[in-house]
Structures are given as structure tokens and as C-alpha cells.
Amino acid sequence: MQIRDKAFFHDSSVIPDGAEISSYLFRDTPKRYFFVVEEDNTPLAVTVTPCDAPLEWKLSVQELPEEASGEGSGEPEPLEQQKQQITNEEGTELFSYKGNDVEYFVSSSSPSGLYQLDLLSTEKDTHFKVYATTTPESDQPYPELPYDPRIDVTSLGRTTVTLAWKPSPTASLLKQPIQYCIVISKEHNFKSLCAVEAKLSSDDAFMMAPKPGLDFSPFDFAHFGFASDNNSGKERGFLKSSSKFGRQTSSKPRVDLHKVCIGNKNIFTVSDLKPDTQYYFDMFAVNTNTNMSTAYVGTFARTKEEAKQKTVELKDGKVTDVFIKRKGAKFLRFAPVSSHQKVTFSVHSCLDAVQIQVRRDGKLLLSQNVEGVRQFQLRGKAKAKYLIRLKGSKKGASMLKILATTRPNKQSFPSLPEDTRIKAFDKLRTCSSVTVAWLGTQERNKFCIYKREVDDNYNEEQKKREQNQCLGPDTRKKSEKVLCKYFHSQNIQKAVTTETIRGLQPGKSYLLDVYVIGHGGHSVKYQSKLVKTRKFC
């Protein structure tokens, strides 16, 4: 059965020993292949490569019939007779797999017998590749991966990504001809090169696939856009179709998928990419003698943003939420529709301090750091346009709310005192209550206080992570609410209020929060306060 002449296998379901075949599956139509192992204790390796759809496949073995001795005549009839005999019999299952990974069965010592490989695609019509050999140690048709098969992103720009990888031992140690092919996709990573080729093939090429039930050569896949196996060695290109069929099935390259082969280099810069776009990169080592390939572990990266950012338009009197990446910046524009004497910018920094710069028609009017809530009033000018630049914190991402208005009475954010700390009176602590105080302003506002029991090991770092001042009372549980009250004082020196929180458990820690709610419903959270009741009273 060691017949190498591919003409013999034309229209056959026999897998030749030591050659990779390509074939096609129609959805929900199983296909079976055979090959013979004539002697016991024979090494065996079978590799199945799904291309554009997951496969279900299993490998099983049956004992050879009595008349099938070790002396193969080279004629196909004995195998055909063997196939007839085992059609209605089930062999011993050796291995099964379901998925779209390149999967293989390897055994250093296999029994003699008639092996059968059953394949099924339940998702869609698809093609695949199968390789079987009884001499896996000497064949080694697939390039070997290095000990670290990952692709490293060594440099990242707005339109370029530089990739590096370790060479295949097949090239560096065995000195076999290896070339590397890089695949760039916007959709996902690929697990095999034939999956890439299937994606690159034109859709109408599949219309030329033979109908179910008809025999066809697994080696004549140039009929419908797949690489032909008729030309060996260097003449076999990845997507070259045989010209003898009189029809070239090459298609326009997909704009979201590109393949480039770069020889034996181990570093490559992908260029002409789009800024701020995620790309997936795969790398395949290809043995140019066998045209068989092995996939490295793919990676992905997002190109950097364009230097010029989009400008957000602010609407008069409407609060706008802004998110800024660490060390990033955002640009906003405010163009009042009517003439105005003054313009007011209200900024509420939810986390760390942010820097605000305001330019009117190119002239710098304001440059300040903002923590908490700040309000800036600037002199207006007819038909003026304001450009606001917000720069984030070096510590981490920044979130803030900003309001621009030409109507001074349009106050969406509540006014805050300079000191937004909550003070706890240690001498007034009991086993079931704590007394706290906080400052108010001359403006009448609604204040709500909330409590939450925390563990004794609750620390300042955890408290800092919860310091998003823009999260309002609506994010809290009703059971955590203590009370709400209105409070103000015309005398700013006396704008202070106290409150005793009762019903607490002895020796427990609580996190207290005070929210001030403005007329527009917008709330600002004071700095959280960690308190602890007395354990013994």
C-alpha cells in the first residue's frame, strides 16, 4: 500500500502514506478515508487541519481480513474488497476531536490493520487537509515551533506595528528551507494557513464545488479556488490555481485581511495601518519543500490614536461627560449661538485633578488645575468661539463632567465649600452611634448621608478606589441611606451641620458618605469617612 503515484488515488478515498491531501466536506455529509498499516508496532501520526469551519473527526482501526497479507500487489482491488467487508462494521475508536484547531493523533507503536478516518462538518460546507505517515520521525513535513512560539509586538505607532519572533528550529538547526508568512486581520486570529486561504478565496469559487455523491479528485482543488497539489516544491504557490482548467479563480484581496510572505527574516514592520484600530497578527512557518505550515501563537495590538483628536461640541446649559485616558487629553468646543456678556464653565472632576485650558478665538484666557467642583466665569464677546483642552492625570484615567453656559443663573452643579471632608467626633463615639459634621455653603442644598459596614482591614487604598465623586445616591442601596436634609447659612462661618448616626453594631467599622444635590439634580460626593464604634461601653 505504499503507493506514491497520485494518479492511483484519483477519485479515491485512500490516504497516501507521507503526503498531505486537501478535500472538501458538504454540511452534514460525512466522509470516510482509509489507509493500511501492514505491520504491528508501527509508528503512526495523523494530522487533520480544519480550514474555514470546525470539524468532527474520529480515527478507528479494524483487523485486516485474512486475504490481505503483507504482500501488497500494488493493485487497488484488495483494498476495495476490504472496504466492502468493513462498510457495515465499526472498528475500535482510537481518537476523536471536535473543533477548529489543528489536531493530531500520534502513536509510537500502532497495531496492523485497516484504519479509517471519519469526518463531518455540521456548520457549513468546508474544506480541510489530512496528513498521515508511518514514518513521523524521518518525515517531519511540518516546521517545528521554537520553545517560545509567541509573536512579540516590539514597536507600536499610529500606522505601523513591528513584530518579532524566534526562528523555527527546522530552519536554524535542520537547515531546511523555511519562509515566514504574516497574516493581518481586523476580525480575529487564524489557527491555520488554509483557514486564511479559505477566507481570501472568492465566494463564487465555491460554486464550482462538485455535487454531493459525485467522486472528484482531492488533488484538483484549483477547480474552486484552492491551492493545487499537482505542482510540488517551489512551483506550488499559496493561491495559484492550475491554468489547465481555463479559468483563473483569483479574487480581489479583502481589505480586512492581508497575507505577506517575507522569506526567513525574524522581524517585520507592518505599515499602512489605520490609527486607533485593533489588528490581529498571525505568523506561519512554511516549509517551501512540502508547502506545509505551522502556526505560531497569534497576537493582537491597537495602533496609536491620531495626533489630531476629534473635538466635542458643548451645548449651552447641558452637562457633558468626558473620559480621558491616563496622560491623555480631550478637546471641546463651545460656540454660543447668541451674543453674551459672560460665559460660565463649571467643571466637576470625579477622580484625580485635571488641567483645564480655555482659549477664546485662539487667545488663552484660563489655565488651571481642577479638583472636585470648580466654576470659572469669563468675559464674553460677540460671535466668539471657545476651545477647551482637558488634560488627564498621570496617575490614571480621569472622568469629569463639564457645563458651559451663557446664562449665569443656569447652575447645574451644587456649590461646595473649600473643605469637603467629613469630621468625626471621637469623644462622642458610643457602641451604637457616631457623630459627624461637615461644611455647607450660603446656597440652600439638599444633603444625604449614607453608611456602609466594611471589614476591619479596610484601608485607605480601598477607600481611594471608591472616590468617584460623580457616582450619586442612585448607585447606593436603600438600606444604606441614613437621612436627607436641607441646610445653608448666610454666615459662611456658621455653615456647618452635625448629625448622629444611630443603630450601629459595637466594634464595627463603617464608611460614611455625604452627597450634596443641586437644583438640577446633579450630586457631588464629599470625601468618604471611615469610622468605628466602640467595642465596650
N, C-alpha and C positions, 0 to 999 in steps of 0.2 A: 504493500500500500504506500510505499514511499515514492509515489509518482510526482514528479515536479512539473510535468508538462501541463500547463494551464488549459490547453485545448481539451484535455481529458475531462476537466472539471466544468467545461462549458455546460450550462443548463443542469448543473448537478448540485446536490445538497451535501457533498463531501467536502470536508475541510482539509486542505493540503497541509502536510507537516512543515512548519517553518515558514509559512507565508501568510501575510495579513490579507484578509478578504473584506470587501465592502459589500453590504447588502441592504435590502430595503424591507420594511415591515409596514403592512397596512393595519390600520387601527383594528384592534380586537380580532386579528387574524394571526394565530400562532404560526411559528415557523420552526422546523427542526433540522438540525445539521448532524452529520455523523463523522466519526473518524475512528480508526482502529489502532489499538495498542496491542502488538503481537506477542510481547514477552512480559512475564511478571517482573516486578521490581524495576520498572522503567520510570525515569523522571518524567513529570508532566507539568506543563504550565499552559493555562488558558486565560486569555485576556479579552474582555468584552468592553468596547468603548461606545457608549450611547452618544449620539450626536445632538439632535435638537429636541429630544423628548426622553423622559425616564423610561427604563425598560424593566421588565420582569424576566429573569432568566434562571434556569437551573441546569445543572450538569449531572448526568446519571450514567451508570455503566451496567452492561449485561455481559454474561459469559459468551464467548464465541461459540457458535454452533460447531458440532463435531467436524463437519466437512471443511470448515475454514481452518486449515492448518497453517503453520508458519510460512509455507512456501507460496507466497503470493505470485500469481502468474502475470500480474500486470493487466489482466482483463477485468472490466468492470462488473461482469456478470455475478461472480461470487458475492460481492458486496451488495448488489441489488437483491440477490436471494436472501442474504442475511437481513437486509432491511425489511423484506416482506415477512420474514419469520417473526420479527420483533415488533411489528406495527401495532399489534394489539396487546403487547406485554409492557409492563412497567419495570424499569431497571431499578437498581439501588441508587438512591439520590446521594450525591457526594457534596453538592454545594448549591445554594440558591441565593439570589440577591434581587432587590427591588430598589430602583433609584436611578439617578443620572450621573453617578460617579463612575470613573474608570475603575472597574473592579476586576480582580483576577483570582484564579484558583491555582495553587502551586502545591505539588506533591513531589517529594524526593524519591518515592517508591510507590508506583501505581500498579495495580494488577492488570494482566492482559484482559482484553475484552473489547466489545463494541461500545464506544462512548457516544452519547447523544446529548446535544445541546438544544434546549427548548427556549425560544424567545417569544415575548409578547409585548406589544405596546398598547396600553389601554387609553392613552391620552390623544394621540393623533398619528397619522401616517408619518413615518420617520425612517431615517437610515442609520446604520451602525457599522462598526468594524469588529472583526473577530480574528484573533491570532492564537494558534495552538502550536505547541512544539514538544517533542520528546527529547530535545537536547537544549534545555534552557540555559545551561552553564556556558556552552560554546556559542550559542546564537546571539544572545543579548542585543536584540534589534532595537529596543527602546533605550534612548540615552538615560544614563544614570544621573540622579539628582545629587547635589553636594550635601554635606551634613547639615547645612543651613540653607534650605531651599526657598527662603523668602526673598522678595524684591524690596530693596530699600529705596525710599524717596530721599535723595541726598540734597536736593535743592528745589525750591518752590517759588515760582514767580507768578505774574498776572497771566502770562500766556505760555509759560514753559514749565515743564516738570522734568527733573533729571533723575533717572533711575539707575541703580547699580545692583549687581547680583554676583554670586560666586559661580565660577565656571563648573561645568559638568565634568565629573571625573572621566567620562567617556572621551572627552576631548583632551583634558590635561594629562591623564595617566595612560589611557589606552591609545591615544593619538588618532582616534577615529575622526572623520570629517563631521564636525558639528556646526550648525549655524543656529542663531537665536532669532526668533520671531516675536515681536511685541505686538500686542493687540490692545487698542484703546477704545473704550466703550463708555457711553453715558448711562447705560442701563444697569449692567451687573457684570460680575466676573464670569469667566468661562472655565469649564473643567477639562476641555479637550480642544485640540485644534480643529477637529472635524465639526465640533459644535459651532466654532467660528465660521468655518467654511459653509455650513448649512445656513447660517444667518446671512452671510454675504451673498449666497446664491439667489438668483432672481426667483420670484414667486411663480412665474409662469413656467419655469423649468420643471416644476413638479408635475405639471400637466402631462408630461411625456412619460411618466412612470407607467410601467406595464400594469395591466388589469389583474386583479386577484385571480389566482388559479392558473395563470399562464406562466410557463417557465421562461426565465431570462438569465442571462449571464451576470453573475455578481461582479464580473470584471469590466462590464461595459457601461459603467455608470456615467460616462460622458454623455449618454443619451439625455440625461436630465440634470446636467449642471454639476455633477460630482466629478472629482478628480479620477481620471482613468488610470487603471493599474497596468495598462498594456505596455507603457514605456517605463523601463526601470532606470535606476541610477539618476544621473544628473538631469536627464531629459524630462523627468517627472516633475512638473510644476504643481503648485498647490491647487490652482483653479483652472489649469489648462484642460480644455475639452478636446477630444480627438476630432481632427478635421475630416476624417473619413466618413462621418455621418452627415457632412454637408451643412451643418447648422451650428453656428457658434452661440453658446448659451451664456456668454459673459454678460453681466448686468452692470448698470451704473453703480459705483460704490455708494454704500449707505453713508449718509452724512454723520450718523451717530456711532459708526463702527469702522475702525481702520486697522489694517494689519500691515506691518512693515518688517521685513527680514533684513538684518543688519550684519550678517556674517558672524564672526566669532568674537566680537567685542563684548566687554563685560560692563560697559557703561553707555548710556544713551540719553540724549535730551530730546524729549517730545516737545515740538514747538507748534505755533499757530493754534493754541487752545484759547477758549473763551475765558475771560476773567470771572471770578466768583462762581465757578462751575465745578461740580463734582465729576471726576472721571475715575473709571475703573481700569486698572492696568494688569494685563496678564502676559506672562513670558513663557515661551515654549522652546525647549531644546529639540532640534530636529536633526536626526541622523540623515545626512544627504545621500548616503548609500542606499538606505532602506526607505527613506521618506517617512519614517515612523518617529513619533514625537512624544515628549513627556512634559507635563505642565509643572512649572514652578508654583509656589503659593502666591496667588494674586494679591494685589493691594489696591487701595484707592486713596485719592487725595483731592482736595478742593483748591483750585487756583486762587490766588490773591485777588482782592477786590480792585476795581479801577481806582486810580488816584482821585479822579473827579467823581464825587458822590452825588446821588440824586438829592434834590432839595425838597423838603416837605413844606407844603403851603399851610400856614396857620390861618384859621378863620377867626374873625373878630368875636371875642367872648366865648370861644369854645375851647375846652381843655383838651390837649393833645398828649398822648402817652408816647414817651421816647425811650428806646432801649439802645444803649451804647456798649459795644464790646470793650474789653479791657484795653486801655491805652488808645481807644478808638475816638472818633469824632463824628458828629452829625451836623448837617446844615439845615436850617429852617428859614423860611421867607415869610414876611408879613407885609402885605400891601393893602393898607386901608382904602376902602372904596370912596370914602367921603373925606372932606377937609377936616382937620383935627388940630386942637391946640396942644394936647398931651397924648402920650401913649404909655400904657402901663404894662409891664411884663411881670407876671407872677410865676415863680419857679418853685416847685416842690421836689427836692432831691430825696428819693426814697431810701437810698443806701448811703454810700460814701459821698464826699464832696465832689461837685462837678464845677468846671470852669465855664462861665458864660461870657461871650463877647457879642456886642451888638454894634453893627455898622449901619448908618443911615446914608444911603446913596454913596457908599464907599468910605465914608468918614467914620472912624472909630469913636463911639460915644460911651461905651461901657466895657469894662473887663474886670470880672470879679469871680471869686470862688463862692460857691453856694452850698451850705449845709442846711438841711431842714427846709423851711419855707422862707423865701425872700421875695420882696416886691421892689421893683425899680420903676420910677416914673421919669420919663424923658420928654423933652420939649418936642412938639410935633412940627410938621412942615407940610405944606400942600403938595399932594401927589408924591410924597416920599415913600421909598421902599426900604424895608429893614431886613438885613441879613443877620441871622443869629447863628453863631457857631458854638456848639456844646462839646466840650472835651471831657472824656471819661476819666475815671480814676486809674492809677497804676496798680492798685491792689486787686481789682476785679471788675466785673461788669457793673454798669451803672444803669439805674432806672430813674426816670423822673417824669413829672407832669409839668406842662408849661401852658400858660394862658396869656394871650396878647389881646388888649382891648383899647379902644379909643374912648370908652365910657368909664369915667373914674368910679362910678357907683356900682359897676359890674364886678363885684368881688366874689369869685368862686371859692377861693381858699380862705379858711378862717385865719384870723390874726393870731400870732403866737408870741409868748413872752420870749425874752432872750434866753432864759434858762428853762429848758423843758425836762428837767429831772424831777423825779418823784422822791420826796423826803419821807423817811420812816422814823418815827419816834421810838427809840429803843426802850425808854423808861415806861412807855405806855403799852408795851407788849404784854399779852397775857397768854394763857394756854389755848384760848379760843378766839382771840382777836388781835388785830394790829391796827395802828392809827397812822395815817399818812397825810401828807399835804402836798399841794402843787400850786404853781402860779397861774394866774389868768391874765386878762387884759382889760382895757376900758370898753371893749366891744362885748356885747352880750352874746355868749355862745353856749351851746349845749355840750356838756361833758359827760362821758360814760366811762365807768370803771369796770374792769374785768379781772378775774382771778383764775389761776390755773395751778393745781398742785403739781410739783415737779420732784424728781428724786433728789436726795441729799447731795449727790455728786454732780448736780447740775452746775456748770461753771460759766465763766464769763465768755468763753469761746462759743459755747452753745447759744448763749443769750445774744451774742453779736450776730449769729446767723439768722436770728429771728427779728432783726431790727429793721425790717422793711416797713418804713413809716407809711407807705401808701396802702398797705392792707388794712381795710376798715373793719368795723364791728360785724359787718355781714359775713366775715370769714370765721367768726367765733361761734362756739356752741352756746345755745341759750342758757345752759346750766352754769356757764362761766360768768354770766353777767351779774354784777353786784347791784348797781343802780345807775340812773342817769339824772342829771340836774343842770339847771341853767345858772350861770354865775358871771358877774362882772363887777367892776368897781371904777368909778370916775377917778378916784385917787389911786394911781398906779402902785403906790407904796403899800396899799391895803388890798391889792388884788391877789389874795391868797385864800385858799379854801382847805379845810381839813375834812377827813372822813374816816370813821372807824368801821373796819370790815369785820363782821362777827361770823360765828358759826364755823370756825376753823378747827382743825384737829390739833391736839397737843404735839409738839416736837416735829411738826411738818413744815416743809419749805413750799412757798407759793411764789409764782411770778405774777406781778401786778402790772396792768396796762391801763393807761388813761387815754381816751380818744376825745379830741375836740372836733365838733361837727359844725361846719359853716352853714350859712344861709342857703347855699346852693347844694347842700347835701354832701359836699366833699369833706372827708375826715383826715385828720393828721394824728399820728400816734406819738405820745410822749415817750421818753426813754423808759424802757421796762425796768421794774424794780424787783429784786429778789429779796423776800422777807422770810423769817422763820418764827413760828410761835414758840413760846416757852414749853419745855418738856415737863417741868414740875412747877406747880403753883401752890 
